[in-house]
Amino acid sequence: MAKRKRLTRIPLMMSMGIAFVLIVFMGTFFAIRQFGQIERESATIKNEFIEERRDLIASSTESLAEYAALRKTLSDGEMRDILSAKVDEAHASIISIYKANQADVEKARIKAMALDFLRKVRFNKGRGHYFAVSMEGRELLNPISPELEGDNLMETGSPEVSSARKSEIELIKRRKQGFVENDWPKPDEEGSLKRKTSYIKYVEPFDMYIGAGDFHDDYSESVKEDILIEARQVSDRVTVKIVDYGKESGQKLKIIDGDFDGDEDFLDGIEEKDLLAIIMDSQKYEGAFIDQSIRAMNTDLDIPSLVYVRHIPEWDIALVAYSNLYDMKNFLSAFSISLQGELRWQLSFLLFAFLITLAFAYSMAGYYRNMLGRQIGLFSDFRRDNKGKRKLDLKKFKYFELYRIARIMNRMMESNDRMSRDLEESEEKFRGFFELSPDLIFVINFKRGIIEDANPAFIEKLGFNMDELKSIPLSRLFKTGDDQKFIERYSGLKEAREIRNLHFPAVTKSGEEIKLEITARLAQGKEKDMRVLNIARDVTERLEKEMKIRNMAFNDFLTEIPNRNKFMIKLDALLGKVEGKDYSFAMAFIDLDRFKIINDTLGHNAGDQLLVKVAKRLKACIRSTDMLARLGGDEFVILFADTSSKSGVEAVVKKVLQVFKDPFYISKRSVFITASIGVSMYPRDGFTAEELMIKSDKAMYLSKDSGRNTYRFYTGSIEEDNYQGMKICELKEAD
């Protein structure tokens, strides 16, 4: 190979000197500037660290406070649900024991077996137990005070106990079951009366009732234990203490859980009275931070900490959450080391950039030579004269630098050829994935407003061929009304290249509507000129299952009409809508007469069939604005949401009674049944859902006392007569 001349020897030396001076100057300036930036970023990170820790403490504490408030709101309902479930379970067990042994064992012996069974049962963390009382008031089962068994507490008990037992027996005679609240002696506090809620239920075979109850303060303490458990699990970086300052502690701070004694200051350096004032004052601001250091356990080291106090008035407690900042120093030190390493890398990169600049100066020095233009012209000749060739003729380049450039260009052309082949292979692989994927894949050209391409899975699912898809408007295929609305759903691609969980209904060629869940990714262009790749899945079946689950929550599984939950939501919404307005509506409580006889004689399956047929007839006779619901058992209710007069309600109620004139055909038998209806009206009979439900129920019982198969409107003047009539009726049935 002939020896080639170098163009840039003298300019190279000049360029290297200039580059060296620039490197020293720029490197020094950059280093000073970056060290200042490290200090500023360290201060920023420190503030962000503290703010993040404050947010963690506050959010964790507020979440726990919300949980505590929610448990307080739900505690009464939870206690009632537990008591009713336990008593219903015990009642079912007694009935099962009775039915299993009535043919072979004396009734008194069966009764003793049932009571022995209940005596051993405990629940509610060992507090709960069952009791049993005869309808004459004699104690049959009292596990806590067995010495009272056989006594009649209505005669021998204290006035409060005697009154409580009388109210229980009166409730059983009226309703057979229900909740009672009274003041009752607490076993572990002699002479103390505490508020207690009990649920009782009549056991017909033994003419007695059973029940279970719980003291309100015991249940509250149980809930506080649950809150304490949640507090221990808040975060491994946050410690939460629960401080009790309620009436029982006489406004004296007491730590429910922690490493400090209740008589010591909770925080070192702050007085108890000051902490109490902070706790009470925190109620105004939804919590408050205190600047305080915490004494590390078993040391004399005070650690800077963040302390957050949150007042929970529902429980007369406060949450004191704290987290030390000891780990911040280590974090900032590691961060500083990281930034210094990054600075060294940037300085190295700066040096590399200046070396590139030097190389550029080296190449530019060739311009000082007269023959450089002629050599550069070879590249122009190549473009003009050798369009079909893939390589430059290196023998024509006399200068080393240009020869190297030409050789690099040859390599670049070879690399370009390889990239073209790789691109073709990549496109082939993508096309294979596109064709074989089970997902529904299609490409939308928004400029033309059509589906430009689609894979076989999409074509098979919708039933159209490709030509048909290109001719169908997007708004028609995806049922969006017009193309503009369809395009607006993809507007998020202006900020992000991908959108997930787009939901569209699509219409197949057969007319079937399916639900698609789409992930869209920008493939080319912007806004209306863009092409979008869509990957979709048919989620029709999944959505139908979700809808079925929602329906099960608000519809009666047997009759498929609204259940109690849906009815109460509708009633509460209506009450909120009409509050303060001149508006009236009515509610009819329907109870089937002697439905238990049908269940006992024909069986529960026949009873279920009868309930279904009754629901269909009732639904057919009410207006479109009315709502029919099944509350449970043989109880139905109708809400007349658009009724301005008593006469209008009366006309519909009479129509309801008429549906029971014709027999119901159950298991090839004709079954006749009647109904008793009680009606209450808003606002005449009440302003709340509970008042209207209670008064409809009372009116219904008056209908039963009036001979059944009739209706009664609630009036205040008949309430006492209704009560006396129910007592006389029950005494007759007892005879």
Secondary structure, 3 states (H helix, E strand, C coil): CCCCECCCHHHHHHHHHHHHHHHHHHHHHHHHHHHHHHHHHHHHHHHHHHHHHHHHHHHHHHHHHHHHHHHHHHHHHHHHHHHHHHHHHHHHHHHHHHHHHCCCCCHHHHHHHHHHHHHCCCECCCCECEEEEECCCEEEECCCCHHHCCCEHHHHCCHHHHHHHHHHHHHHHHHCEEEEEEEEECCCCCCCEEEEEEEEEEEHHHCEEEEEEEEHHHHHHHHHHHHHHHHHCCECCEEEEEEECCHHHCCCCEEEECCCCCCCCCCCCCCHHHHHHHHHHHHHHCCEEEEEEEECCCCCCEEEEEEEEEEECCCCEEEEEEEECHHHHHHHHHHHHHHHHHHHHHHHHHHHHHHHHHHHHHHHHHHHCCCHHHHHHHHHHHHHHCCCCCCCCHHHCCEHHHHHHHHHHHHHHHHHHHHHHHHHHHHHHHHHHHHHCCCEEEEEECCCCEEEEECHHHHHHHCCCHHHHHHCCHHHHCCCCCHHHHHHCCHHHHCCCEEEEEEEEEECCCCCEEEEEEEEEEEECCHHHCEEEEEEEECHHHHHHHHHHHHHHHECCCCCCECHHHHHHHHHHHHHHHCCCCCCEEEEEEEECCHHHHHHHHCHHHHHHHHHHHHHHHHHHCCCCEEEEEEECCEEEEEECCCCCHHHHHHHHHHHHHCCCCCEEECCEEECCCEEEEEEEECCCCCCHHHHHHHHHHHHHHHHHCCCCCEEECCHHHHHHHHHHHHHHHHHHHC
